[in-house]
């Protein structure tokens, strides 16, 4: 089985986000593999082992995203591909789905595409379903377990109401949740292999597609206005005296 694990590079979860020039900025915070996508790689590797398949880690992003792909390689992915093009800097989820679908079709023979449930930066969780729609494949979302039998793929969905068993014929697009299993820690040999890996970079020309027109309109972002606050400590000889002073203060300030 040929499996694709789609990942994204995002700011570290400890990054302090602010608005600069009308856009989101996280300053000098390090960029890492999206934590939810580590579960996607884990789910893909589980199916690789169960079906004697292969896993290709795939990412759309800047050249720095090679580091996130190397993390997936260190975990056990067989190879990795990066789609990087300056025209994709302001990509929305619909555009990302179209680019991902074009790349998946270019790879050919893919039977399963695995996503994390959402990304840490935007958190919309829409790209897996949108990619499935563009490909025309079944979408099996929020999977906590995956089982492949021949051409049939069965997943146990983890939803608010409990568990739901759904089945579809491959090829399929799947998004996974943490119940899929704790992501394996990269081995020493995996890290060495990943550090030496040559990751090909595909442009839009390589995919044979044009720049996806934006569907979502982004408004200018701004930081909340600064607020000046003053704190007054009320003291007294006894709790009753403090309470009387506080009541007088509240009435004087017309809070009540």
Backbone as CSV, one residue per row, in Angstrom:
resi,resn,N_x,N_y,N_z,CA_x,CA_y,CA_z,C_x,C_y,C_z
1,UNK,0.848,-1.195,0.000,0.000,0.000,0.000,0.882,1.244,0.000
2,UNK,0.571,2.174,-0.893,1.310,3.441,-0.955,0.532,4.484,-0.144
3,UNK,1.190,5.019,0.893,0.531,5.912,1.848,1.236,7.268,1.845
4,UNK,0.449,8.336,1.901,0.978,9.687,2.013,0.613,10.235,3.384
5,UNK,1.597,10.753,4.112,1.352,11.439,5.377,1.570,12.932,5.144
6,UNK,0.494,13.707,5.188,0.583,15.144,4.938,0.890,15.869,6.244
7,UNK,1.930,16.680,6.226,2.325,17.411,7.424,2.463,18.896,7.102
8,UNK,2.634,19.679,8.141,2.827,21.117,7.978,3.834,21.593,9.013
9,UNK,4.588,22.617,8.650,5.507,23.239,9.592,4.807,24.434,10.236
10,UNK,4.837,24.501,11.567,4.131,25.556,12.303,5.045,26.133,13.372
11,UNK,4.685,27.294,13.940,5.476,27.840,15.054,5.358,26.934,16.276
12,UNK,6.390,26.916,17.088,6.355,26.165,18.335,5.165,26.612,19.181
13,UNK,4.596,25.684,19.912,3.395,25.986,20.691,3.642,27.042,21.767
14,UNK,4.907,27.287,22.119,5.228,28.294,23.122,5.411,29.678,22.512
15,UNK,5.254,29.791,21.191,5.476,31.073,20.521,4.430,32.097,20.945
16,UNK,4.852,33.351,21.096,3.938,34.445,21.388,3.553,35.118,20.078
17,UNK,2.291,34.979,19.725,1.812,35.477,18.444,1.312,36.910,18.586
18,UNK,1.631,37.742,17.599,1.141,39.120,17.583,0.940,39.558,16.135
19,UNK,0.307,40.701,15.973,0.052,41.237,14.633,1.133,42.249,14.276
20,UNK,1.700,42.089,13.083,2.692,43.028,12.566,2.376,43.294,11.106
21,UNK,2.169,44.563,10.770,1.860,44.903,9.390,0.572,44.286,8.897
22,UNK,-0.372,44.073,9.797,-1.653,43.508,9.398,-1.658,42.008,9.242
23,UNK,-0.540,41.350,9.599,-0.446,39.896,9.467,0.031,39.277,10.779
24,UNK,-0.214,37.980,10.897,0.216,37.264,12.094,1.729,37.076,12.068
25,UNK,2.362,37.321,13.200,3.807,37.130,13.323,4.100,36.411,14.631
26,UNK,5.072,35.494,14.579,5.496,34.804,15.806,6.961,35.095,16.099
27,UNK,7.483,36.156,15.504,8.835,36.596,15.810,9.893,35.562,15.460
28,UNK,10.802,35.343,16.389,11.914,34.415,16.169,11.640,33.026,16.737
29,UNK,10.397,32.718,17.020,10.064,31.405,17.579,10.440,30.301,16.592
30,UNK,10.944,29.178,17.077,11.325,28.076,16.181,10.109,27.470,15.489
31,UNK,10.353,26.928,14.289,9.314,26.255,13.516,9.499,24.747,13.656
32,UNK,8.407,24.040,13.861,8.465,22.594,14.116,7.376,21.900,13.313
33,UNK,7.430,20.572,13.280,6.349,19.813,12.672,5.079,20.018,13.504
34,UNK,3.968,20.209,12.837,2.697,20.379,13.533,2.463,19.186,14.465
35,UNK,2.256,19.419,15.762,2.115,18.299,16.702,1.030,17.297,16.303
36,UNK,-0.094,17.773,15.779,-1.152,16.857,15.362,-0.713,15.989,14.175
37,UNK,0.225,16.510,13.374,0.683,15.748,12.211,1.637,14.627,12.597
38,UNK,2.224,14.699,13.784,3.009,13.565,14.263,2.121,12.333,14.412
39,UNK,0.877,12.555,14.804,-0.068,11.437,14.899,-0.429,10.919,13.507
40,UNK,-0.451,11.822,12.514,-0.702,11.388,11.135,0.426,10.479,10.660
41,UNK,1.659,10.870,10.961,2.802,10.038,10.570,2.741,8.699,11.297
42,UNK,2.393,8.722,12.582,2.279,7.483,13.343,1.205,6.574,12.734
43,UNK,0.049,7.141,12.420,-1.015,6.344,11.809,-0.598,5.755,10.476
44,UNK,0.112,6.551,9.680,0.588,6.063,8.384,1.604,4.939,8.562
45,UNK,2.500,5.087,9.551,3.515,4.049,9.788,2.880,2.753,10.287
46,UNK,1.826,2.874,11.082,1.124,1.674,11.534,0.567,0.895,10.340
47,UNK,0.014,1.611,9.362,-0.542,0.932,8.190,0.557,0.422,7.255
48,UNK,1.693,1.111,7.256,2.846,0.610,6.502,3.262,-0.759,7.036
49,UNK,3.313,-0.874,8.347,3.714,-2.141,8.974,2.656,-3.225,8.788
50,UNK,1.389,-2.825,8.813,0.311,-3.804,8.708,0.123,-4.321,7.283
51,UNK,0.472,-3.497,6.291,0.207,-3.864,4.886,1.484,-4.045,4.073
52,UNK,2.647,-3.939,4.747,3.920,-4.011,4.028,3.984,-2.934,2.940
53,UNK,3.560,-1.727,3.316,3.500,-0.631,2.358,4.657,0.333,2.488
54,UNK,4.470,1.535,1.943,5.468,2.602,2.012,4.783,3.885,2.449
55,UNK,5.553,4.754,3.090,5.025,6.037,3.546,5.871,7.161,2.978
56,UNK,5.202,8.112,2.332,5.858,9.318,1.846,5.331,10.501,2.640
57,UNK,6.223,11.229,3.292,5.831,12.440,4.009,5.753,13.575,3.001
58,UNK,4.699,14.367,3.106,4.456,15.405,2.103,4.106,16.712,2.787
59,UNK,4.635,17.804,2.254,4.414,19.103,2.875,4.368,20.198,1.814
60,UNK,3.502,21.181,2.030,3.475,22.403,1.229,3.950,23.533,2.134
61,UNK,5.009,24.222,1.730,5.528,25.278,2.579,6.854,25.809,2.083
62,UNK,7.519,26.658,2.863,8.823,27.200,2.479,9.906,26.129,2.582
63,UNK,11.107,26.457,2.110,12.199,25.476,2.133,12.569,25.061,3.554
64,UNK,12.291,25.932,4.517,12.583,25.582,5.905,11.761,24.386,6.365
65,UNK,10.660,24.080,5.666,9.803,22.948,6.037,10.501,21.609,5.826
66,UNK,11.665,21.625,5.189,12.437,20.382,5.056,12.745,19.790,6.433
67,UNK,12.927,20.650,7.435,13.235,20.155,8.777,12.064,19.371,9.351
68,UNK,10.850,19.828,9.087,9.670,19.091,9.547,9.569,17.754,8.826
69,UNK,9.897,17.743,7.542,9.874,16.496,6.774,10.953,15.536,7.272
70,UNK,12.089,16.067,7.671,13.151,15.204,8.194,12.729,14.572,9.515
71,UNK,11.895,15.267,10.276,11.370,14.677,11.502,10.517,13.456,11.163
72,UNK,9.691,13.576,10.118,8.869,12.441,9.686,9.740,11.298,9.172
73,UNK,10.819,11.640,8.465,11.740,10.605,7.983,12.413,9.899,9.162
74,UNK,12.779,10.661,10.180,13.423,10.063,11.352,12.468,9.136,12.092
75,UNK,11.176,9.428,12.015,10.190,8.560,12.650,10.041,7.235,11.905
76,UNK,10.356,7.248,10.578,10.256,6.001,9.827,9.674,6.109,8.443
77,UNK,9.316,7.326,8.001,8.810,7.493,6.640,9.902,7.104,5.643
78,UNK,9.501,6.557,4.503,10.466,6.080,3.506,11.090,7.210,2.709
79,UNK,10.290,8.206,2.358,10.813,9.350,1.624,9.939,10.563,1.898
80,UNK,10.323,11.695,1.325,9.608,12.943,1.594,9.652,13.831,0.370
81,UNK,8.618,14.651,0.220,8.520,15.589,-0.898,8.023,16.919,-0.351
82,UNK,8.627,18.006,-0.818,8.211,19.350,-0.430,7.724,20.104,-1.662
83,UNK,6.554,20.696,-1.562,6.072,21.620,-2.593,6.326,23.029,-2.079
84,UNK,7.175,23.751,-2.764,7.544,25.091,-2.320,7.560,26.023,-3.516
85,UNK,6.833,27.109,-3.402,6.747,28.080,-4.490,6.370,29.421,-3.872
86,UNK,7.040,30.481,-4.292,6.762,31.800,-3.709,5.319,32.229,-3.938
87,UNK,4.680,31.674,-4.961,3.290,32.033,-5.243,2.324,31.448,-4.225
88,UNK,2.821,30.563,-3.343,1.951,29.895,-2.377,2.048,30.486,-0.974
89,UNK,2.634,31.676,-0.856,2.858,32.255,0.466,1.565,32.558,1.211
90,UNK,0.517,32.951,0.493,-0.741,33.319,1.146,-1.830,32.305,0.826
91,UNK,-1.478,31.049,0.882,-2.403,29.978,0.523,-3.478,29.802,1.595
92,UNK,-4.752,29.690,1.166,-5.805,29.345,2.117,-6.039,27.836,2.057
93,UNK,-6.986,27.332,2.838,-7.171,25.879,2.928,-7.671,25.282,1.616
94,UNK,-8.501,26.022,0.893,-8.993,25.521,-0.399,-7.839,25.410,-1.385
95,UNK,-6.986,26.443,-1.422,-5.827,26.398,-2.308,-4.873,25.291,-1.930
96,UNK,-4.659,25.093,-0.616,-3.783,24.013,-0.156,-4.328,22.660,-0.603
97,UNK,-5.639,22.481,-0.520,-6.256,21.215,-0.936,-6.035,20.964,-2.423
98,UNK,-6.124,21.996,-3.216,-5.929,21.839,-4.665,-4.475,21.490,-5.000
99,UNK,-3.544,22.123,-4.282,-2.131,21.815,-4.512,-1.822,20.392,-4.045
100,UNK,-2.321,20.015,-2.882,-2.090,18.666,-2.362,-2.667,17.612,-3.305
101,UNK,-3.870,17.850,-3.799,-4.498,16.891,-4.702,-3.696,16.741,-5.988
102,UNK,-3.180,17.857,-6.508,-2.369,17.796,-7.728,-1.096,16.993,-7.491
103,UNK,-0.469,17.191,-6.322,0.758,16.456,-6.006,0.478,14.971,-5.807
104,UNK,-0.618,14.635,-5.143,-0.986,13.235,-4.922,-1.238,12.539,-6.256
105,UNK,-1.899,13.244,-7.162,-2.135,12.667,-8.488,-0.821,12.501,-9.258
106,UNK,0.117,13.438,-9.050,1.416,13.335,-9.725,2.198,12.123,-9.217
107,UNK,2.137,11.875,-7.913,2.821,10.714,-7.347,2.243,9.434,-7.939
108,UNK,0.921,9.354,-7.980,0.247,8.211,-8.606,0.253,6.959,-7.748
109,UNK,-0.798,6.184,-7.869,-0.877,4.906,-7.166,-1.110,5.002,-5.682
110,UNK,-1.441,6.192,-5.185,-1.649,6.372,-3.740,-2.983,5.737,-3.341
111,UNK,-2.951,4.986,-2.232,-4.165,4.328,-1.756,-4.698,4.926,-0.460
112,UNK,-3.851,5.686,0.232,-4.299,6.288,1.499,-3.523,7.572,1.748
113,UNK,-4.249,8.627,2.122,-3.645,9.902,2.505,-4.065,10.183,3.937
114,UNK,-3.083,10.431,4.801,-3.361,10.608,6.227,-2.976,12.020,6.657
115,UNK,-3.904,12.686,7.343,-3.695,14.018,7.908,-3.834,13.952,9.425
116,UNK,-3.285,14.950,10.117,-3.648,15.185,11.500,-5.015,15.857,11.533
117,UNK,-5.625,15.928,12.683,-6.992,16.457,12.765,-7.062,17.943,12.436
118,UNK,-5.969,18.695,12.726,-5.942,20.126,12.460,-4.502,20.610,12.590
119,UNK,-4.281,21.875,12.231,-2.951,22.448,12.391,-2.942,23.389,13.578
120,UNK,-1.766,23.590,14.140,-1.646,24.401,15.341,-1.792,25.884,15.030
121,UNK,-1.477,26.298,13.790,-1.518,27.726,13.486,-2.926,28.207,13.136
122,UNK,-3.576,27.582,12.156,-4.926,28.026,11.790,-6.001,27.247,12.535
123,UNK,-5.785,25.941,12.698,-6.696,25.137,13.504,-8.056,24.904,12.895
124,UNK,-8.221,25.142,11.582,-9.548,24.996,10.983,-9.954,23.533,10.817
125,UNK,-8.977,22.654,10.539,-9.287,21.245,10.331,-10.042,20.972,9.049
126,UNK,-9.992,21.900,8.088,-10.770,21.767,6.855,-10.012,21.096,5.718
127,UNK,-8.692,21.197,5.717,-7.910,20.745,4.558,-8.100,19.265,4.220
128,UNK,-8.162,18.338,5.196,-8.366,16.933,4.826,-9.641,16.707,4.012
129,UNK,-10.754,17.252,4.479,-12.020,17.068,3.765,-12.003,17.768,2.411
130,UNK,-11.380,18.936,2.341,-11.311,19.655,1.074,-10.433,18.913,0.075
131,UNK,-9.353,18.312,0.549,-8.487,17.527,-0.335,-9.232,16.306,-0.863
132,UNK,-9.981,15.640,0.013,-10.775,14.487,-0.407,-11.781,14.893,-1.477
133,UNK,-12.385,16.064,-1.303,-13.380,16.547,-2.271,-12.742,16.784,-3.638
134,UNK,-11.554,17.409,-3.656,-10.874,17.671,-4.923,-10.480,16.359,-5.603
135,UNK,-9.997,15.410,-4.809,-9.587,14.110,-5.365,-10.785,13.268,-5.775
136,UNK,-11.940,13.507,-5.152,-13.102,12.666,-5.395,-13.040,11.352,-4.651
137,UNK,-12.325,11.352,-3.499,-12.152,10.148,-2.687,-13.016,10.233,-1.438
138,UNK,-13.316,9.088,-0.821,-14.039,9.106,0.452,-13.192,9.757,1.539
139,UNK,-13.880,10.427,2.479,-13.219,11.072,3.613,-13.621,10.369,4.894
140,UNK,-12.637,9.857,5.638,-12.873,9.202,6.920,-12.181,10.042,7.986
141,UNK,-12.959,10.846,8.698,-12.366,11.814,9.614,-12.362,11.384,11.069
142,UNK,-11.438,11.983,11.837,-11.329,11.782,13.287,-11.139,10.309,13.646
143,UNK,-10.253,9.651,12.919,-10.030,8.213,13.123,-9.128,7.967,14.324
144,UNK,-9.593,7.080,15.213,-8.781,6.648,16.338,-8.163,5.291,16.101
145,UNK,-8.721,4.523,15.157,-8.190,3.228,14.738,-8.427,3.066,13.244
146,UNK,-7.494,2.373,12.580,-7.611,2.121,11.138,-7.337,0.646,10.887
147,UNK,-8.177,0.042,10.061,-7.974,-1.352,9.693,-8.202,-1.509,8.198
148,UNK,-7.235,-2.134,7.519,-7.324,-2.341,6.076,-7.501,-3.829,5.794
149,UNK,-8.517,-4.148,5.010,-8.776,-5.514,4.575,-9.030,-5.486,3.082
150,UNK,-8.009,-5.897,2.315,-8.135,-5.828,0.863,-8.257,-4.382,0.411
151,UNK,-9.329,-4.073,-0.313,-9.569,-2.707,-0.766,-10.459,-1.943,0.198
152,UNK,-10.844,-2.563,1.299,-11.746,-1.941,2.261,-10.961,-1.335,3.418
153,UNK,-11.302,-0.102,3.774,-10.665,0.591,4.904,-11.747,0.905,5.934
154,UNK,-11.557,0.408,7.143,-12.502,0.641,8.233,-11.822,1.467,9.314
155,UNK,-12.505,2.498,9.787,-11.947,3.308,10.872,-12.965,3.428,11.996
156,UNK,-12.437,3.594,13.195,-13.274,3.908,14.341,-13.118,5.398,14.602
157,UNK,-14.190,6.136,14.384,-14.171,7.589,14.562,-14.402,7.936,16.029
158,UNK,-13.616,8.893,16.515,-13.758,9.366,17.884,-14.524,10.691,17.833
159,UNK,-15.795,10.653,18.233,-16.644,11.830,18.170,-17.208,12.136,19.553
160,UNK,-17.832,13.282,19.703,-18.313,13.708,21.015,-19.324,12.723,21.594
161,UNK,-20.123,12.114,20.715,-21.164,11.199,21.183,-20.639,9.816,21.537
162,UNK,-19.377,9.529,21.197,-18.812,8.212,21.481,-17.925,7.727,20.343
163,UNK,-18.183,6.537,19.873,-17.399,5.932,18.790,-18.324,5.566,17.633
164,UNK,-17.798,5.700,16.417,-18.575,5.392,15.215,-17.701,4.610,14.251
165,UNK,-18.184,3.480,13.771,-17.447,2.657,12.813,-17.920,3.000,11.397
166,UNK,-16.991,3.395,10.542,-17.315,3.701,9.146,-16.338,2.969,8.240
167,UNK,-16.779,2.699,7.033,-15.977,1.908,6.091,-16.067,2.539,4.711
168,UNK,-14.983,2.439,3.942,-14.961,2.948,2.576,-13.964,2.130,1.760
169,UNK,-14.089,2.240,0.470,-13.179,1.551,-0.432,-12.016,2.476,-0.774
170,UNK,-10.799,1.947,-0.737,-9.631,2.767,-1.073,-9.649,3.111,-2.576
171,UNK,-9.030,4.251,-2.926,-8.221,5.149,-2.103,-9.078,6.041,-1.214
172,UNK,-8.526,6.387,-0.052,-9.264,7.188,0.921,-8.375,8.283,1.500
173,UNK,-9.029,9.311,2.037,-8.361,10.351,2.810,-8.819,10.194,4.258
174,UNK,-7.860,10.195,5.197,-8.165,9.974,6.608,-7.535,11.088,7.434
175,UNK,-8.287,11.599,8.411,-7.679,12.451,9.438,-7.723,11.681,10.749
176,UNK,-6.640,11.755,11.514,-6.538,10.957,12.735,-6.510,11.846,13.968
177,UNK,-6.878,11.251,15.097,-6.820,11.932,16.394,-5.802,11.211,17.266
178,UNK,-5.611,11.719,18.477,-4.558,11.189,19.343,-4.766,9.723,19.713
179,UNK,-5.996,9.233,19.631,-6.260,7.833,19.978,-5.568,6.861,19.035
180,UNK,-5.037,7.349,17.931,-4.360,6.467,16.975,-3.113,5.852,17.600
181,UNK,-2.569,6.518,18.624,-1.371,5.996,19.278,-0.322,7.075,19.448
182,UNK,0.425,6.997,20.510,1.465,7.987,20.772,2.526,7.934,19.672
183,UNK,2.867,9.089,19.062,3.885,9.086,18.004,5.204,8.489,18.494
184,UNK,5.771,7.615,17.696,7.028,6.970,18.074,8.167,7.977,18.085
185,UNK,9.095,7.764,18.962,10.248,8.650,19.064,11.252,8.293,17.976
186,UNK,11.777,9.281,17.237,12.760,8.984,16.196,13.962,8.236,16.753
187,UNK,14.354,7.173,16.083,15.516,6.408,16.516,16.801,7.128,16.111
188,UNK,17.904,6.708,16.728,19.197,7.311,16.389,19.521,7.086,14.917
189,UNK,19.293,5.859,14.431,19.568,5.568,13.025,18.624,6.344,12.121
190,UNK,17.369,6.514,12.573,16.421,7.288,11.785,16.838,8.739,11.665
191,UNK,17.353,9.290,12.759,17.813,10.682,12.745,19.007,10.839,11.807
192,UNK,19.934,9.877,11.843,21.106,9.932,10.959,20.681,9.842,9.497
193,UNK,19.754,8.930,9.217,19.267,8.771,7.849,18.579,10.042,7.364
194,UNK,17.763,10.629,8.234,17.022,11.833,7.857,17.959,13.007,7.604
195,UNK,19.034,13.103,8.398,19.965,14.224,8.244,20.670,14.209,6.894
196,UNK,20.798,13.020,6.305,21.483,12.896,5.018,20.514,12.853,3.833
197,UNK,19.220,12.859,4.115,18.232,12.693,3.055,18.184,13.909,2.132
198,UNK,18.053,13.650,0.853,17.860,14.701,-0.147,16.362,14.770,-0.451
199,UNK,15.744,15.858,-0.065,14.295,16.006,-0.227,14.007,16.804,-1.499
200,UNK,13.341,16.202,-2.483,13.024,16.935,-3.711,12.024,18.049,-3.452
201,UNK,12.159,19.133,-4.193,11.249,20.269,-4.087,10.493,20.418,-5.401
202,UNK,9.190,20.381,-5.331,8.345,20.566,-6.500,7.767,21.972,-6.501
203,UNK,7.735,22.579,-7.686,7.106,23.884,-7.846,5.729,23.694,-8.482
204,UNK,4.996,24.774,-8.629,3.691,24.691,-9.286,3.848,24.228,-10.730
205,UNK,4.952,24.636,-11.380,5.200,24.179,-12.750,5.381,22.675,-12.806
206,UNK,6.041,22.122,-11.806,6.229,20.669,-11.754,4.893,19.947,-11.608
207,UNK,3.961,20.583,-10.910,2.645,19.976,-10.715,1.717,20.231,-11.895
208,UNK,2.091,21.195,-12.733,1.241,21.506,-13.885,-0.036,22.234,-13.500
209,UNK,0.030,23.021,-12.400,-1.148,23.768,-11.971,-0.787,25.241,-11.831
210,UNK,-1.799,26.085,-11.911,-1.598,27.515,-11.725,-1.805,27.877,-10.259
211,UNK,-1.545,29.125,-9.946,-1.705,29.577,-8.565,-3.184,29.523,-8.196
212,UNK,-3.544,28.790,-7.143,-4.956,28.734,-6.745,-5.465,30.105,-6.333
213,UNK,-6.589,30.510,-6.909,-7.175,31.802,-6.546,-7.672,31.738,-5.104
214,UNK,-7.404,32.777,-4.308,-7.863,32.752,-2.909,-9.385,32.749,-2.829
215,UNK,-9.899,31.915,-1.955,-11.341,31.839,-1.731,-11.718,32.589,-0.459
216,UNK,-10.824,32.507,0.537,-11.068,33.159,1.819,-10.446,34.548,1.801
217,UNK,-11.221,35.559,2.157,-10.721,36.929,2.235,-10.182,37.188,3.629
218,UNK,-8.917,37.578,3.690,-8.295,37.843,4.978,-8.387,39.331,5.305
219,UNK,-8.843,39.644,6.482,-8.892,41.028,6.915,-7.590,41.394,7.602
220,UNK,-7.321,42.685,7.702,-6.091,43.135,8.358,-6.190,42.878,9.853
221,UNK,-5.133,42.333,10.406,-5.100,42.033,11.831,-4.449,43.168,12.610
222,UNK,-4.878,43.334,13.829,-4.268,44.344,14.692,-4.245,43.836,16.122
223,UNK,-3.251,44.287,16.859,-3.149,43.915,18.261,-4.224,44.643,19.071
224,UNK,-4.725,44.030,20.140,-5.701,44.731,20.977,-5.080,45.966,21.592
225,UNK,-5.855,47.027,21.774,-5.282,48.264,22.336,-4.765,48.034,23.753
226,UNK,-3.694,48.736,24.066,-3.117,48.624,25.406,-4.049,49.278,26.422
227,UNK,-4.114,48.689,27.596,-4.971,49.206,28.655,-4.134,49.583,29.875
228,UNK,-4.383,50.775,30.392,-3.714,51.206,31.613,-4.594,50.828,32.804
229,UNK,-4.038,50.134,33.751,-4.799,49.731,34.931,-4.081,50.182,36.193
230,UNK,-4.867,50.569,37.146,-4.323,50.974,38.449,-4.885,50.060,39.529
231,UNK,-4.056,49.667,40.444,-4.471,48.781,41.524,-4.335,49.522,42.859
232,UNK,-5.403,49.513,43.619,-5.380,50.133,44.941,-5.611,49.065,46.003
233,UNK,-4.725,48.983,46.953,-4.845,48.007,48.036,-5.532,48.680,49.227
234,UNK,-6.665,48.136,49.632,-7.397,48.682,50.763,-6.952,47.954,52.033
235,UNK,-6.529,48.717,53.005,-6.044,48.135,54.261,-6.918,48.596,55.422
236,UNK,-6.801,47.930,56.524,-7.554,48.288,57.721,-7.129,47.442,58.894
237,UNK,-7.611,47.831,60.074,-7.242,47.120,61.283,-7.968,45.783,61.407
238,UNK,-9.112,45.664,60.737,-9.917,44.435,60.839,-10.640,44.192,59.522
239,UNK,-11.093,42.942,59.293,-11.869,42.659,58.084,-13.098,43.552,57.957
240,UNK,-13.749,43.873,59.086,-14.939,44.719,59.031,-14.588,46.120,58.542
241,UNK,-13.452,46.659,59.022,-13.027,47.992,58.584,-12.677,47.994,57.103
242,UNK,-12.004,46.941,56.640,-11.652,46.827,55.220,-12.924,46.744,54.374
243,UNK,-13.919,45.970,54.852,-15.173,45.839,54.118,-15.892,47.180,54.031
244,UNK,-15.896,47.956,55.125,-16.551,49.269,55.111,-15.874,50.200,54.109
245,UNK,-14.536,50.206,54.116,-13.803,51.054,53.177,-14.076,50.638,51.734
246,UNK,-14.125,49.320,51.490,-14.388,48.821,50.147,-15.789,49.220,49.695
247,UNK,-16.777,49.107,50.590,-18.147,49.482,50.234,-18.237,50.968,49.909
248,UNK,-17.557,51.802,50.728,-17.555,53.242,50.459,-16.916,53.545,49.100
249,UNK,-15.838,52.831,48.789,-15.129,53.041,47.518,-16.015,52.661,46.334
250,UNK,-16.707,51.542,46.470,-17.587,51.085,45.392,-18.705,52.083,45.151
251,UNK,-19.279,52.616,46.244,-20.356,53.595,46.088,-19.834,54.912,45.512
252,UNK,-18.634,55.297,45.936,-18.054,56.554,45.427,-17.740,56.461,43.936
253,UNK,-17.288,55.301,43.503,-16.951,55.111,42.093,-18.179,54.787,41.248
254,UNK,-19.354,54.672,41.911,-20.623,54.390,41.255,-20.578,53.074,40.495
255,UNK,-19.855,52.103,41.066,-19.828,50.753,40.478,-21.189,50.100,40.677
256,UNK,-21.826,50.379,41.797,-23.159,49.865,42.070,-24.151,51.014,42.177
